[in-house]
Amino acid sequence: MALEFTPSIILVLVFSFFAISYFMGMLVHSGWMYEDKKNIKKDSRQAWALCMAAGTGITGWMFAYGYYVNF
């Protein structure tokens, strides 16, 4: 009996999610800090955390939508 989600597939999915989230956060950070910056410093930890959270949210939506749209 073949498993739909083997442990190696789950590991790849988790790693892919975090990798894509990180790079999506980098895209949001570069767009926000270098183009639309108001009173936020470039090296702000708060801005970095906010952008990483935005990247995780965007990637989470893409993964969830990509999974459920196939059913």
C-alpha positions as semicolon CSV with decimal commas, in nm:
position;residue;x (nm);y (nm);z (nm)
1;M;0,000;0,000;0,000
2;A;0,158;0,326;-0,112
3;L;0,138;0,626;0,117
4;E;0,030;0,958;-0,026
5;F;0,256;1,153;0,210
6;T;0,572;0,968;0,303
7;P;0,804;1,117;0,565
8;S;1,051;1,226;0,296
9;I;0,776;1,409;0,104
10;I;0,663;1,586;0,422
11;L;1,024;1,690;0,490
12;V;1,056;1,828;0,135
13;L;0,725;2,015;0,168
14;V;0,824;2,170;0,502
15;F;1,168;2,269;0,375
16;S;1,016;2,411;0,055
17;F;0,759;2,608;0,253
18;F;1,024;2,770;0,474
19;A;1,260;2,837;0,185
20;I;0,989;2,998;-0,028
21;S;0,863;3,192;0,277
22;Y;1,211;3,329;0,340
23;F;1,261;3,444;-0,017
24;M;0,908;3,585;-0,037
25;G;0,986;3,780;0,281
26;M;1,307;3,906;0,117
27;L;1,104;4,028;-0,182
28;V;0,855;4,205;0,045
29;H;1,139;4,352;0,250
30;S;1,327;4,485;-0,051
31;G;1,011;4,631;-0,200
32;W;0,905;4,792;0,126
33;M;1,238;4,915;0,260
34;Y;1,389;5,048;-0,061
35;E;1,082;5,175;-0,244
36;D;0,802;5,261;-0,001
37;K;1,005;5,355;0,307
38;K;0,855;5,627;0,525
39;N;1,006;5,660;0,874
40;I;1,148;5,308;0,909
41;K;1,521;5,245;0,918
42;K;1,665;4,993;0,672
43;D;1,809;4,773;0,950
44;S;1,491;4,765;1,160
45;R;1,430;4,427;1,326
46;Q;1,060;4,505;1,352
47;A;1,036;4,566;0,977
48;W;1,233;4,246;0,907
49;A;1,003;4,038;1,130
50;L;0,695;4,196;0,972
51;C;0,821;4,121;0,622
52;M;0,905;3,761;0,715
53;A;0,556;3,720;0,860
54;A;0,412;3,863;0,537
55;G;0,625;3,620;0,335
56;T;0,500;3,329;0,546
57;G;0,141;3,443;0,504
58;I;0,173;3,479;0,127
59;T;0,343;3,142;0,094
60;G;0,090;2,977;0,326
61;W;-0,190;3,111;0,110
62;M;-0,016;2,984;-0,205
63;F;0,036;2,637;-0,057
64;A;-0,321;2,614;0,077
65;Y;-0,477;2,749;-0,243
66;G;-0,257;2,527;-0,458
67;Y;-0,359;2,223;-0,255
68;Y;-0,732;2,288;-0,234
69;V;-0,782;2,418;-0,587
70;N;-0,701;2,068;-0,716
71;F;-1,008;1,916;-0,548
